[in-house]
Amino acid sequence: MDRAAGASPGVWGAAWKRLRADRVGMTALAVVLAFVVLVVAAGLGGVAADWRAEVGVPDAPPTLLGPRAPTADPLVAGPAGPAADLRDIDPLAPRYAEWDAAAQRLRATEAPRAQTLPLGADRQGRDVLAKAIQGARVSITVGVLAALAATLLGTLLGALAGFYGGRLGDGLEWLYNVFTAIPNILLIFTFAAVLSRADALLPKGVWSIVVILALTSWTGIYRLVRAEFLKHAVRDYVRAAEAIGASASARIFRHILPNVSHVVLVQLSIHVVAAIKSEVILSYLGLGVAVDQVSWGTMLAEAQGELILGHWWQLAAATAFMAVFVTAFSLFTDALRDALDPKLRGLE
């Protein structure tokens, strides 16, 4: 009998087989991978590299709405307009005329600006689509890296506390209680203030936000993983692995962790969404990305002033990009959780 044909596919092989059978999960994975490709391309300068360029008129509407009706400029209305009337009543009118002529010559030397853009322009005439793509690069990078760091930290500490217990578990429980006793928003502001004074070590921007969110977001994952490890550490399959000589690290990472990975993945999905939202809040308060960068948070902050004037397209673009990515990522991690859940695997 062929041993390869009868071999078990393993935990991850069986999970991949179940995931491929989930159409919603695979569609969500395709969307997530498309965003990843977009983020990498933007990081390498292949897409939206010139997002700072003022390519359109200020507040140019989206292409779907078409260009706005032109309005007359009274200062350049011509010799029969207000500028001519000023010459009769104001001795500085010739100066005004010279300044108007200089402004017209300057505008003539500039490249013509678009009256409309695919997703419109902001108040400075920058392409909203290019800003949304660059914002995706920053926000997704912050969200994913912060969630990964918080998940790794919480999972590691939870696994150690749940598996070993004793003094190590008591010490980690004390640390957990200290962090949870302080409101999360105060912790974020505290770490932001500390890191702002150490900007030579960690400059303000993506990495500082990742560190802040990772240090303030690991507690929920720690609590759940600790509970799962307390439950699995005394089960028969773990005791059998110990009986045949498996090391503590093998029992933690090869036997128990794959069976609690569905819990970790759910928390990862939640924390990616929460980290993106936290980045929005920090950027709105001026504690987020640097002023020379753009993120979905800075776009939403800018859109507040534009929305009063009825210019909604920057708000809609940032919200749509964020909603599509967050929804796809949540659906994918839900599908992956179902593929890895040992209870669901037992139904096959």
NORLIN-V226357 format. One line per field, one symbol per residue. psi: psi as a letter, one per 30 degrees, with the letter a starting at -180 (. if undefined). burial: 1 if it has 24 or more other ideal C-beta (glycine too) atoms within 12 Angstrom, else 0. Layout:
psi = ???
burial = ???
//
This chain:
psi = kjeeegkkfleeeeeeeeeffjeeeeeeeeeeeeeeeeeeeeefgfkhfhffkifllkhklleeflllkkkkjffhflffaeeeeefffkfgeeeeeeeeeeeeeeefflkkkkfllegalaffgkkeeeeeeeeeeeeeeeeeeeeeeeeeeeeeeeeeeeeebbeeeeeeeeeeeeeffkkeeeeeeeeeeefffhfeejlkbeeeeeeeeefggfeeeeeeeeeeeeeffgleeeeeeeeggkleeeeeffeeeffgfeeeeeeeeefeeeeeeeeeeeeegggbllfglkleeeeeeefeeeeeggjfeeeeeeeeeeeeeeeeeeeeeeeeeeffkfeeeff.
burial = 000000000010001001100100100110110010011001000001001001111011110000000000000000000010000000000001100100000000000001011111111011111111111111111111111111111111111111100000100110110010000100110011001100000001111111111111111111111101110110000100100000000011001111111111111111111111111111100011100011111111111001000011111111111101111111111111111111001000
//
